[in-house]
Amino acid sequence: MDPRWDRVRSIVRNLIDRCAVCGERFEDDDLQALGRTRTTWAFRLTCRRCGAASLVAAVIGEEQLHDVVDTRSSAPVSERDVEEMRAFLEQFDGDFQRLFGYTPGRS
């Protein structure tokens, strides 16, 4: 199997952590590779607890594969993490474009 599958799987698992139906945390083995085209990778994600299944299409360019870093943390979310997020959200005005440095008209 193409070694890039593991890198793409890591990207997908960083984005999808829990089952949308029952909230169960996914394991790496719950995400099965189905196939790919040049830039699209297809997976089936199945919850071990409730059996809910989803098809996931990840559109990832080759250049993105070289910069992949597994950002999942083995540490659980702490009370401090929650407090920091609460403080941020209290002040956040909802302007995601400004937050992420997006300037209209620039790509």
C-alpha positions as CSV (number, residue, x, y, z in Angstrom):
1,M,0.0,0.0,0.0
2,D,1.1,3.6,-0.7
3,P,3.0,4.9,2.4
4,R,1.2,8.2,1.9
5,W,-2.0,6.6,3.2
6,D,-0.7,6.8,6.8
7,R,0.0,10.5,6.4
8,V,-3.4,11.2,4.9
9,R,-5.0,9.0,7.6
10,S,-3.3,11.2,10.2
11,I,-4.7,14.3,8.7
12,V,-8.2,12.9,8.6
13,R,-8.0,11.6,12.2
14,N,-6.8,15.0,13.4
15,L,-10.0,16.5,11.9
16,I,-12.5,13.8,12.9
17,D,-12.0,12.7,16.5
18,R,-15.5,11.5,17.7
19,C,-18.6,9.9,16.3
20,A,-21.2,12.5,15.4
21,V,-24.0,10.0,16.5
22,C,-22.9,8.8,19.9
23,G,-19.7,10.8,20.8
24,E,-17.4,7.8,21.0
25,R,-13.8,8.6,20.4
26,F,-12.5,7.0,17.1
27,E,-9.5,4.7,17.1
28,D,-7.1,4.7,14.1
29,D,-8.4,1.3,13.0
30,D,-11.9,2.7,12.6
31,L,-10.7,4.6,9.5
32,Q,-10.3,2.2,6.6
33,A,-8.7,3.3,3.2
34,L,-11.0,2.7,0.2
35,G,-9.2,4.2,-2.8
36,R,-7.8,7.4,-4.2
37,T,-7.4,9.6,-7.3
38,R,-4.5,12.0,-7.8
39,T,-5.7,14.4,-5.0
40,T,-8.7,12.7,-3.4
41,W,-8.4,10.0,-0.8
42,A,-11.5,8.0,0.2
43,F,-12.0,6.4,3.6
44,R,-14.8,4.6,5.5
45,L,-15.1,5.6,9.1
46,T,-17.1,3.2,11.3
47,C,-18.0,3.8,15.0
48,R,-17.2,0.7,17.1
49,R,-19.9,1.6,19.7
50,C,-23.0,2.4,17.6
51,G,-22.0,1.2,14.1
52,A,-22.6,4.5,12.4
53,A,-20.6,4.6,9.2
54,S,-19.4,7.6,7.1
55,L,-17.6,8.0,3.9
56,V,-14.8,10.6,4.1
57,A,-13.2,12.2,1.0
58,A,-10.0,14.1,1.8
59,V,-8.7,16.4,-0.9
60,I,-5.0,16.8,-0.2
61,G,-2.4,18.0,-2.6
62,E,1.0,16.3,-2.8
63,E,2.7,19.4,-1.4
64,Q,0.5,19.2,1.7
65,L,1.7,15.6,2.3
66,H,5.3,16.7,2.8
67,D,4.4,19.1,5.6
68,V,2.1,16.8,7.6
69,V,2.6,16.9,11.3
70,D,0.6,14.7,13.7
71,T,-0.9,17.3,16.1
72,R,-3.0,14.9,18.1
73,S,-2.1,15.1,21.7
74,S,-2.2,12.1,24.1
75,A,-3.0,14.4,26.9
76,P,-6.7,14.9,27.7
77,V,-8.3,18.3,27.6
78,S,-7.6,20.1,30.9
79,E,-9.6,22.5,32.9
80,R,-7.1,25.2,32.0
81,D,-7.7,24.4,28.3
82,V,-11.4,24.9,28.8
83,E,-10.9,28.1,30.7
84,E,-8.6,29.5,28.0
85,M,-11.1,28.6,25.3
86,R,-13.9,30.2,27.3
87,A,-11.9,33.4,27.7
88,F,-11.1,33.5,24.0
89,L,-14.7,32.9,23.0
90,E,-15.9,35.7,25.3
91,Q,-13.8,38.2,23.4
92,F,-14.1,36.7,19.9
93,D,-16.2,38.8,17.5
94,G,-16.8,36.0,15.0
95,D,-14.4,37.4,12.3
96,F,-12.7,34.2,11.1
97,Q,-11.2,35.9,8.1
98,R,-9.3,38.3,10.4
99,L,-8.5,35.4,12.8
100,F,-6.8,33.4,10.0
101,G,-5.3,36.3,8.2
102,Y,-7.5,36.1,5.2
103,T,-7.5,39.1,2.9
104,P,-10.3,39.2,0.2
105,G,-8.9,39.1,-3.3
106,R,-5.7,37.2,-2.3
107,S,-5.3,33.5,-2.4
